[in-house]
């Protein structure tokens, strides 16, 4: 039966239970004294994208294929491929910008990346004083090590590392098989000019 003020009484009961419980149970505390105290973000939380590098920031996983730029719904990603002196592509980004004031944190860029190079961060403290240029994350700001990725998302990072390792081993085995086949073919073929 609904009577007037039932919701108000139930709300006050919850408040009183949490108030009294906070003196006896630490997990009942509902207020966090931010920024001195911080709640640990769950592993599956996501804020803004970042780029992963394995060995050094000069060699990111990103090959500047621009798939994430094309698939981004709000079009907040801008990529320029790096080139050498002769104009040959170097398979790495020269510029990689993400406008975080436009990014809607949909994670589509992560899902379409074939090289596991772009991932979602847990860092939500991106506020700046400026409204325009300050809210554009450039390549040096976006590059973070694989160790950082393992630290914030250990389960996901372990799966990605296992997948990349399996792909690298399969590629190395295929290359070794091709070299062995070429050597066998060269051994079976008589040298030019020899009598048969």
N, C-alpha and C positions, 0 to 999 in steps of 0.2 A: 504494500500500500504506500503510495506517495503522499507525503504530507509536506506542507510548506517548510522550507529550511532544512530538508533532509540532506541535500548535497553539502550545505554549509557545515552541518554537524559532522558529516563523514570526513570532510576536509580538515576540520579542526582536530578530529581524532587522529588522523594521520600525522598532522603537525605535532601534536602532543606526544604521540608514540615515538617519533623521531627525536624530539627534544629530550625526552627522558632517556631514551635508549642511547643517545650520544654520550651520556655520562658513564655508561657501563660497557658499551661495545664500540670499539674504534671504527669498525666498518659501517656504523650507522651515521657517521659524520657525512653530511651532504654538502657542506661548503668547503671549497678548496681556496686557500689563501694565495691566489695567483698574483704575481709571478714567482713568489718564493716557493710555493708548492706547485707541483705539476702532476697531472694525471698521466700515467703511462698510456699512450695511444695503442689501441689494439693493432695487431699485425695487418689485418685486412682493411684498415683505414687508409684513405688516400687523400692527398691534397693536390700538389702540383707535380708535373713530370720533371724528371732529371735524366741525364745521360750517364750510362755506366762505362767505365774504362777498366781494363784488367791490369795492365802492367804500368802504363804511364798515361798522363792526360794527353800526351801528344798522339797516342794511338787509341782513340775511343773505339768501341764496338760499332758505332754508327758509321755507315758508308755513304751517307748523304743521298740515299735512294729516293727521298722525298715522298715515300708512301704515306708517312704520318702527316705531312703537310697537305697532301691531297685529300686524305680522309677526315681531317679535323673539321667537325661541324661548324664551329665559330670562326675558323680560319685564323687562329692565333699563332700558328707556327710558320716561321720563315727560315728557309734553308738555302745556303749557297755552297755548292761543291767546290772544294779546293782543287787547284790545277797547278801544274809545274810551269816552268818558263816557256815551254813549247806549247802549252795549252792542253796537255794531256791530263785527263781526270785522275785524281789521286785517291779516290775512294775514301774520302774523309771530309767532314764539313769544314768549310772556311768560316762560315757564319751559321749559327743556329740560334734563333731567337724565339722566345715564347712570351707573349703578352699575357701576364697572369691576371690583368684586369678583365680580360676577355675569356680566358680559359674557364670552362665549365666543369672541369675535373671529371670528364665522362670516361676516361681511360681507353678510348678508342685508339689513340696513338700507340698505346702499349699492346693492344690486341692485334694490330695490323703489322707491327714491326717484325720482319722476318729474322732479324739478327739479335733479338733480345737486348737491344741497346737502350731503349727508353723505358723507364719504370716510374711508378708513382711514389712520391715521397710521403713521409708522415709529418714533415715540418710545416706547420700551419702559421707560423709567425713571419709573414711576408709584408706586413704593413709598412708603408713608407710615407714620407712627408709629401713628395711630389705625386702628381696624379698621372703623368704620362710616361716620360722616359724612365723614371725610377721603377715603374712596374713592368718593365721589359727585362726578362732574364736572358742574358747573353751567354754564349758558349762557355766562357770560364766559370760563370756562376752555376751553370747546369751540370758541369762535369763532376761526378763523384765516383769514388772507387768501388770496386766490387766488394771490398771489405765493409764499406759503409752499408751497401745493399744487404749483405749478410747480417749485419747488426740490426737493421730495422725490420727486416722481413726474413728471418732465418729459414722458415719452411719453404717459402716460395723461392728463395735464392738457392737453396740446396737442389730443388727440382730443376731450376734453370741451369745450374752448373753441371748437373748430371746429364742433362740433355745436350749441352754444348760439348761436354767431354765425349759422349757417345758419337756425336756427329763428327768430331775431330778424329776419333779413332777409326770410324768408318771411312773417312776421307783418306787418312794415311794408309789404311789397308788397301783401298782401291788404287792409290798411287803406287804402292809397293807391288801390287799384282800387275799393274800396267808395266812397270819397270822390269819385273821378272819375265813377263810375256815378251817384251821387246828384246831382252837378253837371250831368251830361248830361241826367238825367231832369228836373231843375228847369228847365233851359234849353229842353227840348222841350215842357214843359207850359205852356200859355198862362196868364197871370195871371188870377185870379178876377175876374169882372165885365167882362172884355173881350169884344168882339164877335167871333164866329167866322164 
